[in-house]
Amino acid sequence: DVVSAPLAPVEQHLRSPDVDPMLNWRVVRRGLWVNGVETLFDYFTDMMRYEVSPFARDITCPTLATTAEGDPGSANARTLLDAIGSSRKALMRFTAAEDSEGHCEGTVRRLFHQRCYDWLDEQLAR
């Protein structure tokens, strides 16, 4: 398939015995299975179906969004948070100075958990 050809080397690597077993499990074994697809191309194509923006205004519960420097996945967190209908919402920033740059604050999970649980404690106290 010409369209899925660019992903073929990536998928071949993810399926190889040389890849990190957890990465293989998260993407290939679990990711494809959960979404009921056979290939990485089909997985990414399926992900395009999911969009929260049209429904964001209907979210009325307390909402916390996080963003970290260097994480392109969280670059639009402010835009999404602004669209959410809740009056109790916050954007929590993580910075390179905290060594927390990168995807999902993965390098500082303790800091992430502490700050998120503190926020949650404040919300539940209301």
C-alpha positions as CSV (number, residue, x, y, z in Angstrom):
1,D,0.0,0.0,0.0
2,V,1.6,3.3,-1.2
3,V,-0.1,5.4,1.5
4,S,1.1,3.2,4.5
5,A,4.6,2.6,3.0
6,P,6.3,5.4,5.1
7,L,5.3,3.7,8.3
8,A,6.5,0.2,7.2
9,P,10.1,0.6,8.6
10,V,8.7,2.0,11.9
11,E,6.3,-0.9,12.2
12,Q,8.9,-3.4,11.3
13,H,11.2,-2.1,14.0
14,L,8.3,-2.1,16.6
15,R,7.6,-5.7,15.8
16,S,11.3,-6.8,15.9
17,P,12.8,-8.7,18.8
18,D,15.3,-5.9,19.2
19,V,12.7,-3.3,20.3
20,D,12.0,-2.5,24.0
21,P,9.4,-5.1,25.1
22,M,7.3,-2.4,26.8
23,L,7.2,-0.2,23.7
24,N,6.2,-3.3,21.6
25,W,3.4,-4.0,24.1
26,R,2.1,-0.4,24.3
27,V,2.0,0.2,20.6
28,V,1.8,-3.0,18.7
29,R,0.3,-5.6,21.0
30,R,-2.0,-3.3,23.1
31,G,-2.5,-0.3,20.8
32,L,-3.5,-2.2,17.7
33,W,-5.6,-4.7,19.7
34,V,-7.5,-2.1,21.7
35,N,-8.3,-0.2,18.5
36,G,-9.1,-3.3,16.5
37,V,-6.6,-2.6,13.7
38,E,-3.8,-4.6,12.1
39,T,-1.2,-2.0,11.2
40,L,0.4,1.1,12.6
41,F,-0.9,3.1,9.6
42,D,-4.5,1.9,10.5
43,Y,-3.8,2.8,14.2
44,F,-2.8,6.4,13.4
45,T,-5.7,6.7,10.9
46,D,-8.1,5.5,13.5
47,M,-6.8,8.0,16.1
48,M,-7.9,10.8,13.7
49,R,-11.5,10.0,14.6
50,Y,-11.1,11.2,18.1
51,E,-11.5,14.9,18.8
52,V,-12.6,16.6,22.0
53,S,-12.8,20.2,20.8
54,P,-16.4,20.0,19.5
55,F,-17.5,18.7,22.9
56,A,-15.2,20.7,25.2
57,R,-17.8,23.3,26.2
58,D,-19.9,20.4,27.6
59,I,-17.2,19.5,30.1
60,T,-18.4,21.1,33.3
61,C,-16.5,19.2,36.0
62,P,-13.2,20.6,37.5
63,T,-10.6,20.1,34.9
64,L,-6.8,20.2,35.0
65,A,-4.6,20.3,31.9
66,T,-0.9,20.0,32.0
67,T,1.8,21.2,29.6
68,A,5.5,20.7,29.6
69,E,8.2,22.6,27.8
70,G,9.4,20.5,24.9
71,D,6.2,18.4,24.6
72,P,4.5,19.1,21.3
73,G,1.7,16.9,22.5
74,S,0.7,19.5,25.1
75,A,1.3,22.6,22.9
76,N,-2.5,23.2,22.6
77,A,-3.4,22.5,26.2
78,R,-4.3,26.2,26.8
79,T,-6.5,26.3,23.7
80,L,-8.4,23.2,24.8
81,L,-8.7,24.4,28.4
82,D,-10.1,27.7,27.2
83,A,-12.8,25.8,25.2
84,I,-13.8,23.7,28.3
85,G,-17.1,24.9,29.9
86,S,-16.1,24.3,33.5
87,S,-15.6,27.4,35.7
88,R,-13.1,25.4,37.7
89,K,-10.2,24.7,35.5
90,A,-6.5,25.2,35.6
91,L,-3.4,24.8,33.4
92,M,-0.4,23.4,35.2
93,R,3.0,24.2,33.5
94,F,6.1,22.1,33.9
95,T,9.4,23.7,32.9
96,A,12.8,22.7,31.8
97,A,14.2,24.3,35.0
98,E,12.3,21.6,36.9
99,D,13.9,19.0,34.6
100,S,10.3,18.2,33.5
101,E,10.5,19.0,29.8
102,G,9.3,16.3,27.4
103,H,6.2,14.3,26.8
104,C,3.7,13.9,29.7
105,E,6.2,15.1,32.3
106,G,7.7,11.6,32.1
107,T,11.0,12.6,33.6
108,V,9.5,13.9,36.8
109,R,6.6,11.7,37.7
110,R,6.9,12.4,41.4
111,L,6.6,16.2,40.9
112,F,3.8,15.6,38.4
113,H,1.9,13.4,40.9
114,Q,2.5,15.7,43.8
115,R,1.3,18.8,42.0
116,C,-1.7,17.1,40.5
117,Y,-2.8,15.5,43.7
118,D,-2.4,18.9,45.5
119,W,-4.7,20.4,42.9
120,L,-7.2,17.6,43.3
121,D,-7.1,18.0,47.1
122,E,-8.1,21.6,46.6
123,Q,-11.0,20.7,44.3
124,L,-12.3,18.0,46.6
125,A,-12.2,20.3,49.6
126,R,-14.7,22.7,48.0
